[in-house]
Amino acid sequence: MKVNGKHYRTIWIDEVDDTVIRIIDQRFLPHKFIIEDLKTVDNVAIAIKDMHVRGAGLIGATAGYGMYLAALEAPHDSSFDDYLVNAGEKLKATRPTAVNLSWAVGKQLKAMKDGSSPEDKKAIAFKTANEIADSDADYCRRIGEYGVKIIEGISRKKGGKTVNILTHCNAGWLAFVDYGSATSPIYAAFDKGKAVHVWVDETRPRNQGSSLTAWELGQHHVPHTIIPDNVGGHLMQHGQVDLVIVGSDRTTFTGDVANKTGTYLKALAAMDNRVPFYVALPSSSFDWEMENGIKEIPIEERGADEVKYMEGLCDGEIKKILLTPENSPATNFAFDVTPARLITGLITERGICNPNKESILNLFPEKKNYHG
Ligand code: MRU
């Protein structure tokens, strides 16, 4: 993905000092492009918790690098392995819903078990962190290759007229290492010259749609329009939405999807209006142990201030303003679960499947041992 014409990933290792991890601090987008250096596992935990980085894929990749930093700072004595386990617990506690986080921590701990010395383990952690990041980008690129066929099909049916796609939150390249999940098919279609237009849900309360998705689509010159979260239903009723594509923070092996709060309501509106509703996700976002998304997926509850206050540019400065009566309470469930029955299909790096156990396990047969 390019920023003002220059290629970036959302996370990378410093070119001159490989003990420093660099990220785009997303809190300041779209107004300021700021790069932050992460040097300790505590820096990483704060960056994930306070959403300098966010989005399931990027949370996972950042946790992978966090474990590498933990290996660098662990004492060279018998407590080395315990230090890593504790660092993993610290990282996992930062954000509960995106399963990519515990997946990446688990992958690092498992890989480092093969190391016979601290030096060995550090080298393994470095390699594994890079592999997690590279596979995230590669899987998202492949999601684009499969997903673009859906857009091309609709484009053909419409005789080449613009395909209008609605997306919620930011499941774009900023939510991963590159390409994005929901946006990857859109970028692929745009790059192939298809006429596409994206309805961008603003995504209250943190506005990842209006601040992040709109920004990255703009960087790639993809036509888009920001809409208040509640407008999607109206647009669907009036034939203005051909397709919905969203991302996922955790998908059960039965096809229930946790994603940014409000996704469920979009899926209901899409079902009522016969608009295809796709979820794009890399395999790192599947939870192979959870069967019932509504009952089992932990839903992160964030602070009320995110609902009560809003941030934006004012006289060239980023400022925070109070929207509500100062003493009114507010709740902030950051995710909701869309049941499989409302979903048309899942777009993964291995292809598109139906949101049910049989179809998902056909794409990922190596997971069948979990579920006979
Ligand atoms: O709270 P966020 O910004 O981390 O939430 C991001 C989303 O909900 C995305 O849609 C989701 O992570 C799926 S795409 C990585």
Residues whose N, C-alpha, C, O or C-beta is under 5 A from the ligand:
A	BS01	MRU	R54 G55 A56 G57 H168 C169 N170 A171 A175 Q208 G247 S248 D249 N259 K260
